[in-house]
Amino acid sequence: MAELADGPRPQGEERGRAGWAGWCRCRRCSSSRCLLQSAQGAAARRRAGPPPARDAPTRGSARPAPPLRTRVALLDIDICGPSIPRMMGLDGEQVHQSGSGWSPVYVEENLGVMSVGFLLSSPDDAVIWRGPKKNGLIKQFLRDVDWGEVDYLIIDTPPGTSDEHLSIVQYLGAAHVAGAVIVTTPQEVSLQDVRKEINFCHKVKLPIIGVVENMSGFICPKCKNESQIFPPTTGGAEKMCQNLNVSLLGKVPLDPQIGKSCDKGQSFLSEAPDSPATSSYRNIIQRIQEYCDQRNFQEEKIIYERNKNVVHV
């Protein structure tokens, strides 16, 4: 993987290392920024979060080999409940300073992570902050972290529509955020909160990539029969998406291995490649990528038309 990088490389075994120079891709001068929102509790939500970041597929290369892997930045702005370090296998890691700012902690060469969890002396420390201090840290993450050249910036937010959500939408207002991925579970008590989050996105003019229904049934590994652990009493995410004209990206069934992989900081897709949940994750990843590619194409077309008109004038 080392020969695929376009910039300076870290020395030694330090895992908190600097990324590639520059914010954007040279080819498109843009990266897709996706917000991950949820009505679920932190642990349940994040079991639907990291796999798309950790297991993003490779991008095709003009050279025969090796393929160029998608470069992903994962920003955890759940200030009071940062569990991303544990789920990505980065417990105990720390943020390091480089000449160009804070260096994210890298899971792999193409996946950098930043979280307030890296700034705590103990994972059990409580973060008791009011809104202004949270907003200041989020701004610092966006301003001072040297992510390097990335294809996707995935921002994991806490449940609800609070300070963190308002701050990230405000600070990235001019950055053309690709949209929000909203995670729910099938029961109505979760869907009620998700409707509020969809309404929030509409009010702040944040595009919605789609909804993911997590914990959507349990498929027995032996008999393959499906049981509804959390019955969709009002039709689940599918019915809600139809009513609100929002895309349903997919349904992720329950799999005990997901929780085990998250606790151990392992890739679920690698640990359970034949699980129905793995297939669901991969389909969701593909749909998100297709959405972002289409949106980038449309933005490039608009920019091209503007520049052409300016030249003619």
N, C-alpha and C positions, 0 to 999 in steps of 0.2 A: 504493500500500500504506500510505502514511503515515496516511491517515484511518481505517484499520482498527484502529489501536492504541488501547489504553485508558489509556495513562499518558504519562509524560514522554518526550520524544524527544531523541536525541543531537543535538549541534550539530556542524557542520562535516563533515569527511570521515573522522572517527575511526571505525574499524570495530570497535574494542573498546568497545562501548557498553552502557549500562544497559538492562535489560529492563523489562517492565511491573511495577508494584508488586504485591506479594502472591504467595504460592506457588501458589494454587489457582484453579480456575475458579469464578466466582461461581455458575454454574448448578448445578454438581454438587459444589462444594467438594472436588474431587479431580482428580488427573491420573494417567494410567496410567504406571506405572514398569515398564520392560521391561529385563531383563538379556540381553545378547548374549554367549553363551558358545561356546567352540569347542575342538576338538581339533586344529585346523590351526595352522600357523605364522602369525605376525602379518600378513604381507602377504597371504597367501592368504585368511585369514579375513576381513580387512577388505574384501576385494573383494566379500564378501557382506553387508557391514555398512552403509556410508553411504547407498546408494541409498534404502532405506526412509525414512531421516531427511530427506535432501535433497529427495526427490520425493514426500513425503506429499501426497495429494490435498486438494482444498479441502473445507471443510465448508459445508453449505447455510446460507443466511442468510434471515431473514424478509424482509429488504429485497430488492427486485428486483436491485440491483447495488450494489457488486461483491460476489462471494462471499467469505466469511471463510475464510482459509486455516488449515489445522491448524498449531498452534504447537508446535514440537518443540525440546526441549533434548537435546543429545548430549554425554554425559559420558564421556571416555576415561580409564579407570583402569588402563590398561596402563602402569604407571609406568616400567618399564624399556625399553619399546619403543613410544613414542608416535608412530604414523604417521598418526593422524587429521588433524593439521594439513595435511600434504602432500596427503592424499586429498581434503580439502575445499577445497583451493586457498587455504589460510591460512598458508602458510609465511612466516615473518618477522613475523607479527602478535604482539602482546603483550597481556597482561592489564592492564586499567586499573582503578583504584579509583574507586568512586562513593560517594555519600553512604550508600547502603544495602549496600555490600559490593563484592566483586569483580564486575566486569562481564564476562560471557561475550563471546567474539568472534563476531560475526554474519556468517554467509554470506549470508543474506537476512533480511528483516524478521521472518520467522517461524521462523528456524532459528539457534539459538545453540549455540556449541561451547565446551567447556572441556577443557583437556588440559595435562599437565605440559610438553608440548612448547612451550607458549607461555612457559614460565618459564625455558627454557634459553637461554644466550647463543648457542649454535650447535646446529643439528639433529644434528650429529655428536657432541655431548657425551654421554658415558655417564652414566647414573643408577645409582650403586652404593650402594643403600640396603638395609638390613635391614628386616624386617617392621614394627617399631614406627614407623619413620619413614614408610614407605608408608601405614600405617594412619592416621597423623596427617594426611597430606596428603589422603587420601580423605575423612576427617572434615571437614577444612577446606573441601574442595570442596562438600560437602553443606550445610555450615553457613553459609559466608560468600559463596557465589556467588549473586548476585541474578538468578535465572533469570526472574523475573517470572511472569506468568500463562501457564501452558503446558498443553497437552493431553496430551503424551507426554514422559516423560523416558526416553531410551534410554541405557543404560549399557553401554559396550563394555569387556569384560573380557579379560585375557590367557588363553591356554590353561591348562587344568588346574583344580585345586581348591585354591588356595593362599590366602595372606594376603588378597589383594584380594577374593576371592570371600567369604571368611568375614566380612571387615570390612563389605562392602556389605550383606550379608544381615543382619548384626547392627545396623548403623546405621539401616537402613530397616525394621527389624522391625515397628514400629508404623505404618508408612506404607502397608500393604496393597499390596505389590508385585504387579503383575498377573501376572508370571511370567517365565520364562526362555525365550529362543529359542536353541537349540543348533545350531551349524553343524558339519557334518562333510563328508568326501569319501567316495566310494563304497568305497574299499578297507578291508580288515579292520584294518589297522594304525591307521587313524583311528577306526574304529568301536569298537575296544577302549577308547580313551580316552573316547569319548562315553558308553559304558556307565557308566564311572566317574562322569562328570559327572551323568548321570541319577540314579545312586545317591546322589550328593552332594545333589542337589535334594530327593530323597525324605527324606533324613536331616535336612535343615534345614527341611523343610516348605515348600519353595519351589515354587509351581506351575510346571508346564512348559507353555508355550504350544504348543510343537512343535519339530520338527527340520527344518532346511533342509539338503538335500544339495547342496553346492557342487561345481563342476567335474564335473557329472554328464553325461558324454558331450560330444561335439563334433559340431555340425551344420554340414556343409559349406555355405557361403553360395551355392555354385553348383549342386551337384546335390541338396542338401537331405538327403543321406544322413547317418545318425548313426553315429559311431564311438566306441567306448568307450576313451578314453585311459587311464582308471583303472578297470579292470574290477572290477565288484562281485562278487568271488569268493565271498563268503558271503551274497549277496543284497542288499548295499548298505543304505542307510538305510531303505528300504521294508520289508525283511524284519525289520530290527532293531526298527522301530517297531511292527510287528505283534506281535513276541515280547514287547515290553515295554509294550504298550498305551499308546503315546505317539503323538500326532498327527504325521503327516508334512505339513509346511506346503507343501512344493514342492521341485522340483529345478531348479537353475540350471545350464544347460549352459555349457561353455567358450566364451568369445568373446574373441579377442585385444583387442578394443576396450575391454573392461572394464579390463584392465591399463593400457592407454594413457590411458584417462580418469582412472584413479586417480593415475597419475604426473603428469598435467597438472592435477589438481584440478578436473576437469570432471564434470558430471552425465552418467553413462552413458546414462540413460534419455532425456535430451535429445539426446545425440550419436548414439544408435543406436535410434531409436524402433521400427524394424521388426525388430530382432533377437529371436530366440526367447528370449534371456535377459531382455530387457525385459518380455516377456509374463509370464515366470515371476516376475520381481520384483514386478510389479503384482499378480499373483494372491496372492503371499505377503503383500504389504502389506495387501491386502483381508482376508485371513484373520486376520491379527494384529489389525486394527482391529475386526473382528466379534467376536473373542474378548474384547478389552478392553471393548467396548461391552456385551456380554452380562454380563461380570463386574461392571462398574459398575452395571448394572441390578439384578443380584442383591444387591449390597451396599446399594444404595439401598432395596431392598425390605425387607431385614433391618433396616436402621435405622428405616424407617417403622413396621414391626411393633413394634420395641422401644419407640419413642416412643408409639405408640398404647396399648401395654400400661401404660406408665408413667402416662399420662393417666387411664386407667380406674382404676388403683389409687388 
